[in-house]
């Protein structure tokens, strides 16, 4: 099939490359000429394990190409996916749909025959209705079906998630569109992956409900971690104890400094706004958003408390800046709030991240960026593990301690055992332990 992916960011690029790997003819479109030039040269605009190789292989096979020319790309397409950004709108938290609607208007002017337009972007309930209205108003003579097909990709594991999904949700009541979407995802049918057909509005809400539920699990275990510290329990054992219950599950029950990234913060806010618009409040999600925002800053205070006494003039090393490992994404990363709290207290911050340094510099230009963990720890009074990169799981603790001026290790991801850290002379502080 001929597929067009409008938007070559995280969702669009990963999805387009994976569709091409399924054997489809895929054209990725983006208005950013510099991004398209980089992609044509084999340079990825994002870090995602395996993506560079996947793109190169499908470009070489002739199944994947990149262009800024939407009109030419859309002509004759069987399915047109909209994978543009839907960031939180400044001021009110609603999802900014301006890029979605702009792409829709361009599609309306470019289609040449029957096609299916698919919203891959995360969009609030009712967005598909408006996309359909725009298309039908502009091209009443054209047979265009609008489908919702939200992505469920974890940054750092996106390719595997796309090719081996827990489920694929497709929202449409149009039989022709269902047939097209079955063909688009035919390789997954062969592999017996669950394909769930729903109404369009149900599909749109499913995406937000899923992310809000996962954000709730993270926030729940973080609050339990605080309670563990108060009562003398161990949150890791609590997590195992409840996670082994199949009704609850073990995933997303790892205590830490709070969630961040491109999805959970904006999607929980957008869900709150949708609930307000329909006068059907979601109080649990409201609490999750409030607690998570407070937690990030609280982690900065936790580090200051671990330093003891007057913090001004001291030095702290932050290991990991991105919101999670295996990505260079700094959006709503807890490290930003932590670094800000430390700087406000007069602390010098040294930092190292395996992939996110350039992105972090744009947000936190005053940090001292270092080549590796040991460089970051040099002269530091405390080392703080913020992101659980694999490279940080087997650090030589003796070497790390020897580079420092102090002895404090604050492990915000609980990747080290207290006994191992204390054995080499660290004063250890974890989360909920």
Secondary structure, DSSP 8 states (H G I E B T S, - for coil): -EEEEE--SHHHHHHHHHHHHTT-EEEEE-S-HHHHHHHHTT--SS--TTHHHHHHHHHHTTSEEEES-HHHHHTT-SEEEE-----B-TTT--B--HHHHHHHHHHHHH--S-EEEEE-S---TTHHHHHHHHHHHH-TTS-EEEEE------TTSHHHHHHT-S-EEEE---HHHHHHHHHHTHHHHHTT--EEEE-HHHHHHHHHHHHHHHHHHHHHHHHHHHHHHHHT--HHHHHHHHHTSTTT-STT----S---SSSHHHHHHHHHHHHHHTT---HHHHHHHHHHHHHHHHHHHHHHHHH-S--TT-EEEEE--SSSSS----TT-HHHHHHHHHHHTT-EEEEE-SS-HHHHHHH-TTSEE-SSHHHHHTT-SEEEE-S--GGGTT--HHHHHHH-SS-EEEETT--S-HHHHHHTT-EEE-S--
